[in-house]
């Protein structure tokens, strides 16, 4: 039989086989490992008790004062076949019973030669004096078991390091300063243990192979006849549905789970057809809205690729769809830092109005997240507000401009006075207020008519716009009264500006008529406690000009000491 793993039925069979194999392997491995651990633990316990027995035997020999017998005892233990090595060590890592170091120490302590020195000596270093295992033995006073492998033969072995404790009975010959007198090192071959473990593994593999073969054969038979074929029919139906045939149905030939699955599939296909029709209708509605919207719309997917650009976006940005998609979302207005700031920072912290290719655009950009917090894309809504801004500017101009003269109106004058007062106080600056009106204007109106009076006021407005700086604020205060706010202006600039205005108006000829003005000047600091008081002082100076004969400049009280000599003729 030739297997074609491209079919879902064969994949199910393969998956079941792998699952069974993994399960059996896991069970076998678990039990095998458990057996291995039991063997090793049993062996370790045996070695533990064996080491204790050796240690106790050595202790008995040493307490009897038979050091030579201890040396023979160690030699005999080395001859055991399973015992690769047996060594008694001092705490400095040297093999014991090979020199006279300990004998000399004991004889010196006892004050007599109780133990005869050896005729020949040798120093056999087994472990380094600073070996961390020696320090660990002294600290824990318990055995250490190590597993290692002989690099020459590859045979594993186990080394036991057991402390020789310094009991009270040993203090006669040895001091009690150290709780450990020495170390017993025994190395055992684990070859027979590995052979036992290998035998257990071989048996486990044989059982595993037999069980797997039986389970796979039974599984193959059941799945092939009871699952694969019915699922194949559903698979064929799903292929047809995926090709767009939402009206296709699966034969409902049984009452078991697969028959129930077929019924559910048929119901799902019917629901899917209904949903597909609804989505198609909604897509058409959404497409109509997006394509006909006057606002530009640019949308990306979760990878950041531009996937939607409506015609208004192409018109406002003066780019075609391919250019917008190719350049990327952050380049829609050729300013990636600005777009990134719109996406990353709160809306109120980044201006949403930009000037782009001669248009004033309002841009709203945001990263779109689902309820779980995952990012699914970004979107930008672009509106052309050029006409709105022009209208807004016109309305602002109308709200602050006098219709007759084109100068700032009383409302704007009050705002400017407060602003300049605050600025002058904050930065210790000068600023000047000129307040004037047309001499005998009421009589002029009564004689020549209101239309002629309006033309006079318009002509004065033109003179004011021509004579003053862009930073100055010429205003119509009301009726025939006018005011000029001069920022950062003190003496002698204030007097010169006032005289220039007076002579400029005096030089006017309007429909064969001449007019003059009287001016009052107030300068901060020095005049006024607040804007209203400063205005009052300027009005008082204006009244003084009229009382003095009109067509002249007068300064508010407190300004006399700074009046230029050229203007000294004016009170």
ABEGO torsion letter per residue (X at the ends): XBBBAABAAAAAAAAAAAAAAAAAAAAAAAAAAAAAAAAAAAAAAAAAAAAAAAAAAAAAAAAAGBAAAAAAAAAAAAABAABABBBBBBAAGBBBGABAAAAAAAAAAAGBBABBBBABBBBBBABBAABAAAAAAAAAGBBBBBBBBBAAAGBBBBBBBBBBBBBAAAAAABBAABABABBBBBBBBAAAAAAAAAAAAAAAAAAAAAAAAAAAAAAAAAAAAAAAAAAAAAAAAAAAAAAGBAABBBBBABABAAAAAAAAAAAAAAAAAAAAAAAAAAAAAAAAAAAABABBBBBBBAAGBBABBBAAAAAAAGBBAAAAAAAEAAAAAGBAAAAAAAAABBAAABBABBBBGGBBBBBBBBBBBBAAGBBAEBBBBBBBAAAAAAAAAAAAAAAABBAAAGBBBAAAAAAAAAAAAAAAAAAGBBBBBBBBBBBGAAAAAAAAEAAAAAAAAAAAAAAAAAABBAABBBBBAEEABBBBBBBGBBOAAAAAAAAAAAAAAAABBBGGBBBBBBBBBBBOBGBEABAAAAAAAAAAAAAAAAAAGEGBBBBBBGAAAABBAAAAABX
